[in-house]
Amino acid sequence: MQRIKKASARWGIDGFVLAIIAMVFAAYYMPGPGVAEHPVSLEELAGYGVSLIFFFYGLKLDFTALKAGLRNYRLHLVVQIATFILFPLIAIGIRPLFHGADMLVLWSGICYLCALPSTVSSSVVMVSIARGNMPAAIFNASISSFIGLFATPLWVRMLMSGNDAVFDTWGIAYKLILQVLLPVALGIACNKKLGWYAVKHKSRLRLFDQSIILVIIYTSFSKSFSQGIFGNVSVTMLTILGVGMLALFALVMFFIKQCCRWLGFNHADTITAMFCGSKKSLVHGTVMSRILFGSTAAMGILLLPLMLYHALQIIAASILAQRYGNRDTAD
């Protein structure tokens, strides 16, 4: 078991990735609890969990530290432009490759992935392993999540409104205010008095975040499987999608690296830009999906590109981070 754990860690496959895979299998073989409304609705339970996740996010958000990190503005601009402009432009560019209703849903999932903010914890961890600019990584990961609260719904509305998707603008705005902005604002207001709690119990709060994500994934896929939404998704299509997600990660990393070279960034800043600008947040992706898309049967397919990208970005980034870190140590 120890050897398996070490091998898994080397390839970036942690317990959370395995838990995600387990939830998909559980939804396939036992979809009942995921769609049941009595005695307990897991979907409703996840809704309350979403609000708590954003409250704790606000509680951890220290604007004093973010203000101090504004100095390296060129690096921050590269990361945020890659996250919120480069990714969506790639999604628009590949639109002609998708034909038919089923493929259109898959493309919508890719669009949603491309509209999301960067990860927080894994980005910082990878930058640390690769010996990049850590303060800049913390700043960009945090500010990306904050920008995503507004940029993600805007991009989703712009990219997906013309693809047979029905958007209740006022309904979504109400949900965003109630489930996202209000909890975040409340958390920020409590930061000075209760911020220590979020720091002290950081690992427990991360476990809570992951638990809510697993519940959302289970309920989403349970509904999709119970209604036969995945009937037209073959193993071949799944493989092609996985290769495509890996190619997307590599393409963005390449563009960011070339941009950093053109701007004359040092090695540490280049590392930070590459690892923060190429990542996408599964946390924000799963919790925001409930607000933006409701509890549609197609939710499983919409989340499929994000789940594949999440697993592959961790594996690829872990390998690259270790190589950069080992090279710097040798130097």
Secondary structure, DSSP 8 states (H G I E B T S, - for coil): -HHHHHHHHHTT--HHHHHHHHHHHHHHH--HHHH--SS--HHHHHHHHHHHHHHHHHHH--HHHHHHTTS-HHHHHHHHHIIIIIHHHHHHHTGGG--SHHHHHHHHHHHHHHTS---SHHHHHHHHHTT--HHHHHHHHHHHHHHHHHHHHHHHHHHHTTTT----HHHHHHHHIIIIIHHHHHHHHTHHHHHHHHHHTHHHHHHHHHHHHHHHHHHHHHHHHHTTGGGG--HHHHHHHHHHHHHHHHHHHHHHHHHHHHHT--HHHHHHHHHHHS---HHHHHHHHHHHH-S-TTHHHHHHHHHHHHHHHHHHHHHHHHHHHHHHHH-
